[in-house]
Amino acid sequence: MFRVASAVLCVVAVQILHLALQMPQMQAAWGWVLEVPSGRGFTCKEGSNIGPEQNFACTVAPDSNMEFDVSSTSVVCYKTATPDATFKPTNGMCINMGHPPNRTDNDSAIKWSSVPTCTRGGASSAPMAATFGTGFAMSLLCV
């Protein structure tokens, strides 16, 4: 009985301490979700936001009369110092949302593993900018 009460008291104390001090090490420092842009010629079969619940995978579902060079893409993480070395966000230290101001622990970013290139009616089209998630832009080839 005392062990249960002690455990509950400890959990409550940690929560109160957390709220009182706003300790950043007890908060999640990542946001591993990318929003699939609308009006770009495709959607993801998994939904409009791709992240941990979808195992970071996007199965490309072309709009009618559109074709893409890839059938899937996924959310990957990279360290900003080494952008060519990507990994699945859960397979490393992917901290892409820093702690409160004046902390420099935000050393990662997320992006799509490959950029879908689309064609309409069999002809490749000119590039246009598409925003994929917060602050991450890439080009899609589609009109």
N, C-alpha and C positions, 0 to 999 in steps of 0.2 A: 504494500500500500504506500509506504513512504517513498519507494523508488518511482512509482508512477507520479506521485505528487511532486517529487523533486524534478523529474523530467519535464513536467508541465510548467513548473515554476521557471526552469531554465529557459524553455522556449519563450515564455512570456518576457523574461528579462532580456533576452537577445533581441526580441522585437521592439521592446521599449528603447533599448540602447540604440538600435538601428534607426528608429524614428527620431530620437533625440539628437543624434550626432550626424545623421544622414551619411553614414559611412559608405563611400563608393565601392570598397572592396566587397561589399555584400550585395551589390547591385549588378545585374547583367550589363555587360559593356559591349553588346553586339546587336545588330539588327540585320539578320540574314534573310531578308525578304526583298525580292525585286518585283516591281509591278510590271505586268505585261502592258505595253502601250496599246492604246486603241487606235483604230484607223490606219494600221500599218500593213494590212493584208493578211494577218494571221492572228490566231489566238493560241493559247495553250489548253490542251484538253484537261489539264489538272486545275485550271481556274485562272483568275486574273492576277493573283499574287502567288509567286513561287518562292517557297522557303522550306523550312524543316519538315512541315507536315507532308509535303510532296516529295520528300527525299531529294529536294533541290532539282528535280527533273521537270522539264517542259517538253511535252510531246507537241510538236508544231502541227497546228490544225489550220491549213490554208483557207482563206475565204474563197468563195466560188470564183472560178476562172483564174486562180493564182497557183503558182508552183514554186516550191522552195528547194534550194540545194541541200538542205539538211532536214532530217525528219525529227530531230530532237536537239535540244540544247539544255544546259543546266547552269545553276548558280554556282560559281566558284569564287574562292577567296584568294587574295594575293597580298603579300607584304608590299607596302608602297616603295620600299627600297629595292625590291626585286620583283617588278611587275610581270615578268615572264614565267615565274615559278608559281603556278596555281595549285590549289588543293581544295578539297571539299571542306566547307567551313567547320564541320564537326571533327575533322581529322587534324586539327592543329589549333594554334592560338590565333584565331581570327577576331581581332578586336577592331571593329570598324565604326564604333560609336564610342567616343572617349568619355571619360568621367567628367565631373563638373569643371568649370573654367580653371585655367592655369595648371591643368594636368596634361601631360603629353604622352599618354599611354595609347592613344589611337594611332596604330601603326599599320592598319590593314584596310582594304577596300574589297567590295564584291563587284562582280561583273558576270556577263553571260560567257559560257565557255566557247561558244562560236556565234557569229553573227549570221542569222539567216539572210540569204540573198534570194530575192524572189523575182519571178518573171510573170508577166501577164501576157497570155496568148503566145507564149514561146519566145518573146524577145526580152532580153535583159533591159532594165530601165536605169535611169540616172539616179545617183545617190541622193538621199535626203536624210536630214538629222532626225534621230529618234531618241527620246530620253527614256532610259531604262533605269528606274529607281532613283533614289535621291542623289542628285549631283553626278550621275554617271550618264554620259552621252556616247552614242555610237552611231555609225551610219548603217542604214539599211538600203539595199538596192531594190527600190520598188516605187511605182507611181500609182 
